Amino acid sequence: MKIKAMKIAGLAVFFVFALTSFLLPQSLFEQATSKDEEKPYELNGYLRGTLFVGKVPEKNSLEIKSGYGEASLKLRLRKQGFGDAFAEVRFRSGHEFQKTVSEITLREAYVNAYTGPFDFRIGHQVVVWGRADGWNPTDNITPRNMLIRSADEDDRRLANFLIRSYYNLHPFRFEAIWVPAYSPSYIPTDLIASSSGINLIEPDYPDMKLKNSAFAFRLNLEFPSIDGSISYFNGHNPMPGITADFPKVFMNNVNLDIFPKSYRMHVIGVDFSTVIAGSFGVRGEMAFRRSHQDYEENIHIPNPDLQYIVGIDKELVPNFNLILQYIGRYVFDFKKLEVPTNPVDFPRFKLALKNRLITFQQYEWSHSLSCRAALDLMNELLSIEVFGMVNFTSNEALFRPKLTYDIADALTFTLGAELYSGPEDTLFELVDSVLNAVFVELKASF
């Protein structure tokens, strides 16, 4: 497999260089004949080395959580105002989660067509919905992997094949998305299945039938004083739940097979952003979510809930920006989980608890506060950013400081940390020993 991957990587690199050599003479000729004409292509990317170091679980020592080298090649083509195309390929090799990693990833690859008031995009792409910072309840189109080790938070977003279209009628912009095939977000099932007597088996995800595809619509409102949107999503949640084939009668030393399972849901959302008092940015986002199936009968399906965010952002002094947000959630038909008295019911209780951790439905009401502060120094050569979030209901917290220094043009050094904390039986307590780390990164762009 490793030899095959190396052959594929070699062919990919050869293709890129061949394409560059083909396009380069053409661009020189075009520059000689018309300097003002826009180049029909753009090729760039980056090379980076990244290292994450953290504490060994339950031991007083350090270990390498992740260390890898990565190359990214980005190609954009333009077709005389009628359309364009974009693709990014990433080559990564190193170590992660105590395993050797050597992979080639197609980050995105899509083609745009512009036909009057209509725009179309088809291909492998990342879709981001919502105007809040860091947490977007209306963002349910493409999956995520929250365990990605990178200094760039956007790397946690994953792509999926879909068709995206727009109808532009200023100040309105109507957007429609069709997702033919399901692609799941990554959930830490390995951590959940680490208990004795619990086995993780193959997931239960929808097949390629058209009835399992997802669709979404959004009406964007773009006025001089306020931007906003109303959206609707109908499809399988990219974040699956976890269920099991529970035997009718539990016996001693019987293993329990658990597996991820997706579920279809409706999501109705609204968001907005505006400026008040001349300099205070105000943003908000809200979404109501409800599954198609009976959530009371299916342990992997969360209750209907309402998520809402309101925040302000302000440049307090030159080069110092602050974003402060309140994040709330209300869970409908909430019933507190009670520890069973009968040991036979304990596996189901533990699995129900894990599902509530993943969906943040441990409580009927939950209240969180997030803050992002960014400061640029030394004529913007040095950038300091601190992101923090505290859930006052569950007492969970996330702290992510990051310092970036521009050593030279397109050469940056980044130093930061990612720290999770939470009491027993919370999601952040489950992942803190795995994800807590200090990281450094050296990146050269071209």
Steps between C-alpha positions, in 0.01 A plus 500: 500500500784739582668433163171556322448830683851611404429419136180701511681790666772487234244505221316790663820704536596419139156614383529831685846574360390398150198726527717785626749459215212502254338810644815701568606559136142585418489762777829652380360531149180657631695750710702595193187560291269650767636590840160614624329170427437287807693174522279197426641306793654540843720241672601534865510309826717443804745270677483458875635298788275461806563348843252442786634392842282408798473299818484121500157397635516417872880540506736780598686514167473654154444343160474607137131528424557588136797583280489526123615678188242616250501646149199670346450582130215732399395557141242753381391530136303790351283485189451855372233601749277200424636290782799377694623188677697425814682196636726435798700183562684435826786255555569413865740261670590454866352365823163554668324325789791256534466395135697568182315725258569523128211632294390701199185703552287684249400797710267653240439476125210683338395697190297825496281619211354853482194536276328835546331515841574130564821355645573126518770309685547124464764286668674408823466806725480639852184697585490742793168644615440744783638833619597413858865447596621143552162340570226503233172315567386556138819342361386144422595445136850349503672296775779580745783321676560668835809282559696653210839625625570834336577858593218601262153438647342488152690177427242323716241558231466213252364504146230298332374470143200727441331733254461861610308769310414868547241734357615861535238772521653773712442555790380138510705191425333160495721194557414133441719200585461132416720243676463165318705284739550501875842577650531481881685716747758323712397415856734353765345153497841346578495672839145386570575140402810482720302350789519126548210306355424766235593440137487757221361358176425637150280812488146510367490783245254559213580359157510685166126489433348834402255487790797527738639817345485833682386841383516849643375848414604843617369849425772760556405862563777749424412857599743788566426500874439129566569155354298194586358171380220251550594135441358149493682165498346157449741207509710267710694680771874494416554431872363146557391352829608173661275201551527127570330170437376449854427135583163425650668335797840607633729231642837519672803546271284586197661760273299792368547604136460874446511692173443851362165553332372803313152650519305740281392838636340834422687820589343846472743786558545877490809717537595867470785747536488878527680802644363722773629825648733532205760246611343210696438192290203291612439146376246234581401149396221261596394154386221257588584134438268200499554145373270315260492189719377445853778624728343335805529153348847541341790549737728657237255779406508819709193686622378803305691806612532873445851649475561873504800732496536876537832682497678830456834582339696820536843644418575640845826665399691490170602139416311352797169322424263327742208263428276408794212253461226345713404146390180338626307179445157375606412129472134414450338206685810474718514216751788466740694175476481303821763242594317165475466277803494187284850420360336363184396856405844652561643454142203683351537778757870547422434513125218749545737714706768491228247612240397793714864602535549497121185708439551728805162399643606415854271774632163650409653850491867570436685832498847570361722797435770523234764766448752557221762773538750584224792744523743598222842640598826605334328632186294180482807276502386349831142380553362379833159332512323346799176304476317373806161345573337415831181298544361624831244219516735203457818677628689408182761737357717537190806726480694551175776765493705549183798718408606546137816677386586592141867408472514611137268542207266194497701327775326477840567341837204409723500404868180409682307263722165325510368421848173330596368449851180372656364298792440126482249376242533801270621510140801719572604266784478213253735661247731714715767232548510444123467854364671721761828606341747776421575542131757665275485549126735635235325585172627625165245615242542564131 
